[in-house]
Amino acid sequence: MFDQSFITNAINRSAENSSDRRNFLRAAGVAGFGVGAAVFASGGPALAAEAAAVPAAAPSDASILNFALNLEYLEAEFYLRATTGSGLPDNLTTGTGTRGGVTGGRMVNFKTGIIKKYADEIAADEKAHVAFLRSALGSVAVSRPKINLDASFTAAALAAGLVKPGQKFDVYANEANFLFGAFIFEDVGVTAYKGAAPLISNKTFLEAAAGLLAVEAYHAGVIRSTLYALGIALPSVYTTAQAISDVRDAVDGRADLDQGIGNASRANLVPTDANGLAYSRSAAQVLNITYLNAAPVRSGGFFPAGVNGVINMSGANG
C-alpha cells in the first residue's frame, strides 16, 4: 500500500488547483486507500506544506499532460486533415489558454490502399488521444493552440535541403510527402513521452503516459517501415529521411541522437542507443523541433503563437 505522504505528494502534483486535485483523487480511486479524508482534513496549510516539499523546478503532472496535449492536438490535426479533409471538432479544442485556428491541411490523394489504411488508423488514435487527455485533465485542460500545417513544413523542408528558397513543400500533395511529414512528428512524440515519464509522480497518470508512449512508438514504427519500403524502389527516400533526422538533431542540442531509417543495404527501423533503448527528449528539446528553432523561444514553426500551458519555452541549443 502507499503511505499518506506519497499520496498527498502525488495529488498535489497532479492538478493545477484544489478542486481538480479532488477530481483526480476520485478518478484515481485513491479514496479507497483510506487516506483521502486525512489528506484534505487539515485544509490548505497542509497541502501547501506538502507542495513546498516538491522541488520548485518539478512541473505538476497536469502541466506535463497538458504539454503532451499540445502535441496531440498537432498530430491529430495533421492526420485528420490528411485522411478526412477536416480537423478536430470544436468540442475537442476548447480549454484554458488562447484557442487558435489551424492553417493549412487538406485530404491527401492516397494512391496506395495500405498507406491510406495506416493513415486512417493513426488519425483515429490521435483523435482518441486528444479526447482521453482532455477527459483526464478536466477543467485544467488547455485549448488547442494556433497550428500551422503549411509554412511550417516548407520551413522544415528548406532547413533539410529538400526545397530551395522560394519553393514550397506541400506535405499534402502526395502520399510520399505525407509520410515525410508524419516522420517529422512520430519520432518526436516517442522521445517526448519517454523524456516525460520520470517526471510524472502519480502512478495512474504514469501508466496512461506509458500507454500513449507505446501507441506513438507503434505509429513511428509504421511510418518508418513504410518509408523504408518505399525506398527500395526509390532510394532517395533514405536520404530525404536522413535529412529530416539531421534537422531535428541540429535544433534539439549538441548530442547526435536522432536517426534516419537506414539505407539500401541496412535498415534502421528502430532508433535506439547502444543498449537497445529508445532515447529521450526534454520538453524544451521537443519545442526546439516543433518551433523549428535552436534558440530559447516561446513560439514558431508548427506553433506560431506558442503552445498553451506553463511548459512553453524551447531550450538554448544553438
Protein Blocks (a to p, Z undefined) as FASTA:
>chain_A
ZZfklmmmmmmmmcfbfklmmmmmmmnommmnopmmmmmmnommlmmmmmmmpcfklccf
klmmmmmmmmmmmmmmmmmmmmnopacdfklmgcedjddddeejiddddfbfklmmmmmm
mmmmmmmmmmmmmmmnmmmlccdddddfklmmmmmmmmnopacehiacdfklpmklmmmm
mmmmmmmmmmmmmmmmmmpmblklmmmmmmmmmmmmmmmmmmmmmmmmmmmmmmmlmmmm
mmmmmmmmmmnojbdfbccebdfkbccfbccdfkopacdddfklmmmmmnopabdcfbeh
jllnopedjblcdcdfZZ
